[in-house]
Amino acid sequence: MLNRYFMLRFSLIVLILHGCFIWASAQCVVSQDGKGRVITTCQVYNRDNGGILTGNHIQVIYEGTEYFTFPVMQPGTVLLGEKEFPCQLAYSVAKNEVTYRLMHTTTVERVQPEAFTLGGYRFIRQPINDRTRYESYFMVLKDGKTKLLKNIKSELRVGKGDNGYAKADEFQGHYHVQERYFIKKGNAFPEAIKLTGKSVLEVLKDQSARLSTRLDSEKMSPEAIIDVLKYYDTLNPNEQVLSDELATKPALSRDLLFNQVIQNKISYPGLARSERVYGRVYAGFEIDERGQVQNIVLLSPENVGFGFDYAVKQALKKLPVLSPEYAGKYALPVAFTFTNPSKNKTVQVPVNRLPADRLAERIELEEITVSVPVGESFTQRPEGREVWGYYK
């Protein structure tokens, strides 16, 4: 029975009928119709004013399914702890939920494993981006240091209407599938991309000179992007000069996750930009033995009223838990500069730096640069000014 149907018993749904919201419970079956189409048939039971199920019900049929595969339950593996277990498995891309039954057992479990395999694909659980703690499952299209991932979502769209594939009166709704692609560099958060060379280059900008000739600015297939990522993974280890340079940097400065979050979270303060103000900020922080960031302080003088210090401290507060191997005290310099992209040069850059005796035995990290692009009209105006301030 599991090979042809999959029963959803009394899952709460909302139907939109004649413009009204009706709360109901449904018993649903996923199957194939006479035309070979995957459909979801639900017996929807109404509730009375007290929330009690009544005997009244209607049958509704939706085109498609909330699940990744049909038949819904298929052979796969689930990662529990550090061990992979063979099982029968179903993956709801609508609910981001994995249901499995281990071999030689009858118990069905619903969990959120770190990873699972289904239909010949491997899925890993990751934060959807660096702005939220919400995690979703990603299909791994290319593994390795730099991964190409695909996130699949299915949404039930209730109501009669032509979905482009069926007559308007055949179904009471359909499951709309959306696919999004991401690149994950090392331990950094996945970064969403479009299937274009320009979008890929924005993520791989550290090797833009070498990759630009390999990227089509127009639409690219996932297979073409995979080839680019394979080449990208070969670049750094083969660059001895770059390797020697990286070896001299503090380990935290080489951490992709740390750099990604800091660079994404710091933006040039609007007031400072409009007032043509630039500057350098030094922020101190600690990482404890659990990898948590704490004791964030400003080491450089306060730049009152322009927001440089606030922007840096807020970014540090948004760092996730890092590797415990980075435990220690740090100083992070951040330079806010103006740059003229048309001439590929920095227009205004701060010169003030923190004296070594004020580092207080902290490890000084590589400087992060936050640049604002400006045009010729900007450079022709009177020079901007650097803010630094005075020590208290």
Wavefront OBJ file of the C-alpha trace (Angstrom):
o trace
v 0.000 0.000 0.000
v 2.860 2.397 0.796
v 4.205 1.988 -2.732
v 1.045 3.465 -4.244
v -0.576 5.599 -1.566
v 0.533 7.674 1.362
v -2.009 8.609 4.028
v -1.937 11.894 5.940
v -4.226 11.467 8.922
v -5.995 14.520 10.291
v -3.449 17.195 9.448
v -4.780 20.716 10.028
v -5.263 22.744 6.844
v -7.043 25.922 5.765
v -9.394 25.848 2.808
v -10.431 28.972 0.913
v -13.898 28.355 -0.457
v -16.011 31.139 -1.932
v -13.753 33.729 -0.327
v -14.150 32.332 3.197
v -11.636 30.685 5.503
v -12.803 27.338 6.877
v -10.794 25.486 9.485
v -10.965 21.763 8.892
v -9.115 18.500 9.371
v -8.269 16.351 6.406
v -7.381 12.779 5.621
v -5.316 12.785 2.444
v -4.019 10.185 0.012
v -1.260 10.711 -2.566
v -1.737 8.613 -5.707
v -1.730 8.670 -9.509
v -4.813 9.297 -11.613
v -5.745 7.638 -14.886
v -3.531 10.055 -16.828
v -0.469 9.196 -14.759
v -0.499 12.480 -12.863
v 0.414 12.584 -9.173
v -2.546 13.922 -7.185
v -3.451 14.492 -3.547
v -7.025 13.569 -2.603
v -8.303 14.851 0.739
v -11.460 14.107 2.705
v -11.989 17.366 4.581
v -14.031 17.227 7.784
v -15.643 20.387 9.137
v -15.530 21.448 12.790
v -18.380 22.973 14.767
v -18.113 26.207 16.735
v -16.614 24.307 19.637
v -13.825 22.926 17.477
v -15.275 19.402 17.484
v -15.095 17.375 14.268
v -18.456 16.816 12.621
v -19.502 14.058 10.275
v -19.817 16.484 7.376
v -16.996 16.354 4.886
v -16.130 17.102 1.283
v -13.569 15.627 -1.084
v -10.999 17.910 -2.673
v -8.318 16.972 -5.189
v -5.056 18.845 -5.644
v -2.639 18.399 -8.501
v 0.801 17.354 -7.293
v 2.094 16.486 -3.852
v 3.920 18.074 -0.964
v 6.521 15.301 -1.138
v 9.799 15.079 -3.022
v 9.104 11.655 -4.515
v 6.309 9.405 -5.675
v 5.820 6.824 -4.350
v 6.187 8.933 -1.238
v 8.030 6.377 0.936
v 11.189 5.159 -0.774
v 14.490 3.527 0.225
v 17.029 5.972 1.620
v 19.331 6.647 4.542
v 19.107 8.979 7.501
v 22.036 10.423 9.473
v 21.385 10.006 13.197
v 24.260 11.154 15.359
v 27.309 10.228 13.322
v 25.896 7.068 11.751
v 23.890 6.499 8.566
v 20.915 4.136 8.856
v 19.101 2.526 5.890
v 15.367 3.158 6.021
v 12.137 3.866 4.169
v 11.917 7.635 3.968
v 9.566 10.433 2.893
v 10.556 14.086 2.544
v 7.899 16.815 2.635
v 9.332 19.795 0.777
v 6.271 21.792 1.840
v 6.793 21.233 5.570
v 10.587 20.773 5.523
v 9.935 17.505 7.359
v 11.512 14.054 7.141
v 9.530 10.917 8.008
v 11.340 7.593 8.164
v 10.960 3.954 9.194
v 14.119 2.018 9.963
v 14.567 -1.353 8.304
v 12.947 -4.299 10.148
v 10.823 -1.978 12.304
v 7.242 -0.715 12.099
v 7.729 2.573 13.978
v 7.470 5.738 11.877
v 9.495 8.719 13.140
v 9.453 12.415 12.241
v 12.799 14.128 12.761
v 15.120 16.805 11.419
v 18.349 14.886 10.770
v 21.577 16.610 9.801
v 21.488 14.793 6.463
v 19.664 12.089 4.534
v 19.671 10.458 1.103
v 16.618 9.891 -1.059
v 16.114 9.138 -4.740
v 19.856 9.035 -5.335
v 20.403 12.534 -3.888
v 21.984 13.679 -0.648
v 20.340 16.437 1.396
v 21.993 18.462 4.157
v 20.394 20.767 6.731
v 21.661 24.358 6.620
v 20.565 27.861 7.648
v 18.736 29.421 4.711
v 21.008 32.519 4.964
v 23.083 34.526 7.452
v 20.107 36.675 8.484
v 17.971 33.972 10.079
v 18.348 30.877 12.226
v 15.718 29.047 10.157
v 17.180 25.879 8.651
v 16.079 24.028 5.547
v 17.264 21.047 3.533
v 19.477 21.489 0.489
v 20.122 18.972 -2.262
v 23.873 18.633 -2.832
v 24.559 18.992 -6.568
v 28.320 19.375 -6.046
v 30.132 18.395 -2.868
v 33.601 19.422 -1.716
v 35.106 22.652 -0.408
v 32.732 24.749 -2.486
v 29.272 23.246 -2.827
v 26.442 23.872 -5.268
v 23.143 23.362 -3.473
v 19.506 23.365 -4.510
v 16.638 24.187 -2.169
v 13.181 22.938 -3.139
v 9.932 24.265 -1.708
v 6.375 23.196 -2.456
v 3.399 25.401 -1.663
v -0.263 24.411 -1.829
v -2.207 27.003 -3.790
v -5.874 26.461 -3.079
v -8.634 27.633 -5.388
v -9.846 26.927 -8.877
v -7.811 28.383 -11.657
v -5.623 27.429 -14.562
v -2.143 26.524 -13.310
v -0.807 26.136 -16.832
v -1.001 22.367 -16.866
v -4.602 21.370 -16.255
v -8.107 22.537 -17.026
v -9.480 25.059 -14.590
v -12.181 22.721 -13.202
v -10.100 19.552 -12.739
v -8.536 20.398 -9.379
v -9.330 22.500 -6.338
v -5.710 23.614 -6.173
v -2.173 22.545 -6.970
v 1.258 22.270 -5.394
v 3.561 24.939 -6.774
v 7.240 23.914 -6.745
v 10.000 26.515 -6.444
v 13.711 25.755 -6.876
v 16.515 28.031 -5.684
v 20.261 27.574 -6.058
v 23.014 28.375 -3.553
v 26.810 28.307 -3.338
v 28.343 27.324 -0.010
v 32.027 28.163 0.488
v 33.671 26.111 3.214
v 31.917 26.623 6.552
v 30.162 29.822 5.427
v 26.397 30.151 5.091
v 24.902 29.229 1.704
v 24.614 32.258 -0.599
v 21.694 32.443 -3.022
v 22.526 32.787 -6.712
v 20.719 33.113 -9.993
v 21.755 30.824 -12.829
v 23.886 33.514 -14.457
v 27.622 34.106 -14.608
v 27.232 37.553 -13.059
v 25.481 36.128 -10.010
v 28.056 33.349 -9.582
v 30.909 35.853 -9.860
v 29.456 37.947 -7.037
v 29.929 34.981 -4.701
v 33.335 33.961 -6.102
v 34.677 37.511 -6.433
v 37.937 36.613 -4.672
v 38.964 34.847 -7.925
v 37.111 37.101 -10.375
v 40.160 37.673 -12.608
v 40.580 33.955 -13.271
v 36.895 33.071 -13.451
v 35.506 35.879 -15.617
v 36.500 34.162 -18.877
v 34.802 30.939 -17.786
v 31.477 32.509 -16.898
v 28.667 33.345 -19.264
v 26.994 36.578 -18.219
v 23.714 35.178 -19.487
v 21.944 32.087 -18.191
v 24.104 29.147 -17.103
v 23.058 25.566 -16.435
v 23.743 23.966 -13.035
v 26.169 21.607 -14.818
v 28.161 24.572 -16.175
v 28.297 26.144 -12.715
v 29.531 22.848 -11.263
v 32.438 22.889 -13.738
v 33.300 26.441 -12.650
v 33.228 25.454 -8.973
v 35.506 22.488 -9.615
v 38.008 24.855 -11.218
v 37.574 27.362 -8.387
v 38.456 24.672 -5.834
v 41.783 24.056 -7.589
v 42.971 27.674 -7.519
v 44.063 28.449 -3.968
v 46.095 25.276 -3.225
v 48.095 25.788 -6.428
v 48.980 29.401 -5.623
v 52.124 29.167 -3.461
v 52.366 32.920 -3.019
v 48.778 33.087 -1.844
v 49.269 30.115 0.464
v 52.308 31.750 2.093
v 50.354 34.966 2.534
v 47.417 33.167 4.097
v 49.712 31.276 6.439
v 50.776 34.558 8.085
v 47.202 35.645 8.806
v 45.480 34.852 12.112
v 43.387 31.699 11.787
v 40.155 33.609 12.439
v 40.897 35.954 9.521
v 40.915 32.928 7.222
v 37.569 31.640 8.482
v 34.993 31.942 5.693
v 31.991 32.074 8.015
v 33.472 34.869 10.140
v 34.369 36.962 7.098
v 31.024 36.366 5.407
v 28.933 37.500 8.370
v 31.097 40.534 9.183
v 31.205 41.760 5.579
v 27.487 41.188 5.044
v 26.415 42.840 8.279
v 28.465 46.051 8.117
v 27.137 48.819 5.891
v 28.378 52.378 5.440
v 26.374 54.680 7.750
v 24.129 56.981 5.726
v 24.976 60.130 7.666
v 28.713 59.536 7.295
v 28.337 59.085 3.561
v 26.255 62.219 3.068
v 28.720 64.235 5.175
v 31.683 62.826 3.195
v 33.152 61.339 6.351
v 35.405 58.273 6.396
v 37.378 56.564 9.127
v 38.794 53.458 10.766
v 37.316 51.621 13.738
v 38.953 49.066 16.034
v 36.605 46.775 17.941
v 37.721 44.307 20.592
v 35.949 41.030 21.381
v 36.548 37.616 22.887
v 35.664 34.078 21.818
v 35.180 31.665 24.706
v 35.872 27.934 24.830
v 32.386 27.226 23.439
v 32.968 29.421 20.391
v 30.622 32.191 21.556
v 31.481 35.844 20.899
v 31.356 38.091 23.964
v 32.742 41.235 25.632
v 32.506 43.441 22.539
v 34.137 46.826 23.161
v 35.379 49.800 21.159
v 39.175 50.152 21.254
v 39.528 53.231 19.048
v 38.129 56.661 19.987
v 34.392 57.085 19.574
v 33.271 58.705 16.313
v 30.276 60.391 17.836
v 27.301 60.966 15.559
v 28.438 59.102 12.462
v 27.728 55.482 13.390
v 30.965 53.733 12.380
v 31.476 52.217 15.830
v 27.834 51.187 16.140
v 27.871 49.459 12.730
v 30.899 47.338 13.654
v 29.711 46.404 17.142
v 26.271 45.391 15.860
v 27.860 43.150 13.222
v 29.978 41.399 15.851
v 26.867 40.787 17.953
v 25.314 38.892 15.035
v 28.138 36.387 14.668
v 27.013 32.770 15.104
v 28.800 30.303 17.350
v 32.288 29.792 15.912
v 34.763 26.962 16.299
v 36.111 26.652 19.870
v 39.609 26.491 18.353
v 39.401 30.293 17.932
v 39.111 30.914 21.682
v 41.008 34.090 22.559
v 40.990 37.897 22.556
v 40.867 39.819 19.268
v 40.997 43.296 17.772
v 39.183 43.836 14.464
v 40.088 46.911 12.373
v 37.440 48.088 9.908
v 38.215 50.817 7.353
v 35.341 52.825 5.850
v 36.495 54.236 2.500
v 35.270 55.921 -0.685
v 36.124 54.233 -4.001
v 35.759 55.305 -7.636
v 34.863 52.076 -9.530
v 35.296 53.667 -12.974
v 38.962 54.358 -12.242
v 39.446 51.276 -10.043
v 41.040 53.264 -7.261
v 40.384 54.346 -3.717
v 39.491 58.015 -3.449
v 39.651 58.536 0.286
v 41.097 56.155 2.873
v 41.710 56.688 6.609
v 45.281 56.995 7.897
v 44.807 56.822 11.666
v 45.663 53.501 13.301
v 45.431 52.159 16.813
v 48.740 52.246 18.741
v 50.064 48.787 19.547
v 49.949 49.416 23.296
v 46.157 49.789 23.122
v 45.639 46.291 21.706
v 46.007 44.935 25.251
v 47.596 41.663 24.071
v 44.771 41.041 21.636
v 45.338 39.277 18.321
v 44.969 41.897 15.582
v 42.919 40.493 12.702
v 43.162 41.355 9.028
v 41.420 44.633 8.257
v 37.916 44.567 6.806
v 37.218 47.294 4.226
v 33.743 48.744 3.737
v 33.736 50.821 0.544
v 31.171 53.145 -0.951
v 31.391 53.681 -4.737
v 31.390 57.321 -5.836
v 31.492 59.045 -9.226
v 33.483 61.903 -10.725
v 31.116 64.527 -9.341
v 31.957 63.324 -5.839
v 35.725 63.615 -6.322
v 35.422 67.103 -7.819
v 33.797 68.430 -4.671
v 35.862 69.555 -1.662
v 37.731 66.729 0.024
v 35.969 64.729 2.701
v 37.356 64.391 6.174
v 38.535 61.558 8.344
v 37.101 61.149 11.835
v 39.102 59.595 14.630
v 38.465 61.493 17.855
v 40.223 61.519 21.195
v 40.880 58.827 23.773
v 39.026 59.211 27.025
l 1 2 3 4 5 6 7 8 9 10 11 12 13 14 15 16 17 18 19 20 21 22 23 24 25 26 27 28 29 30 31 32 33 34 35 36 37 38 39 40 41 42 43 44 45 46 47 48 49 50 51 52 53 54 55 56 57 58 59 60 61 62 63 64 65 66 67 68 69 70 71 72 73 74 75 76 77 78 79 80 81 82 83 84 85 86 87 88 89 90 91 92 93 94 95 96 97 98 99 100 101 102 103 104 105 106 107 108 109 110 111 112 113 114 115 116 117 118 119 120 121 122 123 124 125 126 127 128 129 130 131 132 133 134 135 136 137 138 139 140 141 142 143 144 145 146 147 148 149 150 151 152 153 154 155 156 157 158 159 160 161 162 163 164 165 166 167 168 169 170 171 172 173 174 175 176 177 178 179 180 181 182 183 184 185 186 187 188 189 190 191 192 193 194 195 196 197 198 199 200 201 202 203 204 205 206 207 208 209 210 211 212 213 214 215 216 217 218 219 220 221 222 223 224 225 226 227 228 229 230 231 232 233 234 235 236 237 238 239 240 241 242 243 244 245 246 247 248 249 250 251 252 253 254 255 256 257 258 259 260 261 262 263 264 265 266 267 268 269 270 271 272 273 274 275 276 277 278 279 280 281 282 283 284 285 286 287 288 289 290 291 292 293 294 295 296 297 298 299 300 301 302 303 304 305 306 307 308 309 310 311 312 313 314 315 316 317 318 319 320 321 322 323 324 325 326 327 328 329 330 331 332 333 334 335 336 337 338 339 340 341 342 343 344 345 346 347 348 349 350 351 352 353 354 355 356 357 358 359 360 361 362 363 364 365 366 367 368 369 370 371 372 373 374 375 376 377 378 379 380 381 382 383 384 385 386 387 388 389 390 391 392
